[in-house]
Amino acid sequence: MNSVLLLEQPLQTVRALAPVALSVHLKDFRIEKRPEEFRVYGVPLGEGLLDVGSVLRAVLPYHRQPSVHVELYVGRKQDCEATRAYEDECVRRSAACLHQALAELD
């Protein structure tokens, strides 16, 4: 998501950095076009524009067992309890996506 904010393609950035990367930081996102602006916002892993499998495949030639970190940047809900429940659900969905993507690499 960070590279998108700099108008770069995520996979292009991963391919450039893979040879020297020590870990992989995954954060999925969507982009919403509004009349006056674009809005970039976080979503659970696998539910946005990030191609998780392609990112992992780009890193594997350099790091057979990369250290993978998942970050969630999801919006707030109506109160703290609802926000925590939503975050917990997003963690579950993101973990399931990452487990599936890793299993497909084998």
N, C-alpha and C positions, 0 to 999 in steps of 0.2 A: 504494500500500500504506500510505503514511503516513497518508493521510486516513481509511482504514478503521480504523486504530488509534484514531482520534478519533471513531469511529462515524459517519463521513460517507460518502456515496456518491462514488466516484472521479470519475464523469462530472459530477456536480453541482459538485464542487470545480473541475474543469477548466473548465467553463462559466463559473464565477464569476471565475476568474483569467485566462482566455484574453485578455481585452482588454489586460492589463498584463504578461503573461508575456514574458520574453525568450527562453526556451527551454522545451522539453518534456522532462520527466524521466519515463521509463517504467520501471516495475518491476512485474512480474506476480506474482500471489500466489494462494494457495488458503487456504481456511479449513476446518479440521478440528474437528468437534464431538466432544469427549470428555465422559465423564460429569461430570467436575468442572470442565471449562474448555473454552475455544475456543483453538485453536492456529492462528496465522497464519504461513504460511511461504512463502518465495519459490520460484518456478518459472521456467523459461525463458519468455520473452515469447511470448504466444499460447497458452500451455498452462494458464492460470489463469482468473481471473474478470475480468481487465481486458479491456475491449473496445477493442483498439488502434485499429481503424478509426474508431470513434466519437470517441475522444480526438483523433485527428488531424483529423477533420472538424470538431470543435468549435473547433480552433485556427486552421484555414485562413482563415476570414473575416478574421482579424486579422493573420495572418502567412503569406503565401503559401508561403514556404520556411522553415519553422521550424527552429531548431537543435534536433535531437533527440538525447537522451542515454539510453542504455539501461543500467540497473543490474541486476546479478544478485545476489541474496541467496540462495544455495543452500547447503544443508547440507554438512557434512564427510562424507567416506567413511572407510573403515577405515585409510587412511594417506595421506601427502602425495601420493604418486604417483597413487593412485586419485582423490583429490580434484581434483588438477590435470586429470586426464583427463576427469573429469565436468564440471568448469568449462569446459574447452575445448569439449566437446560442447554444453553449454548455450549458450555464446557462438554456436556455429554455428547452432543451432536458433533462437535469438533473432534473429540477423542475418537469417536466411531469413524469419522472420515479419515483421520490419520492412520488408524489401525488398518482400515481397508486399503488405503493407498500403499502402506508398507507391505501388506500381504500380497498385493498385486505385483510388487517388485521381485518377489522370490520366484 
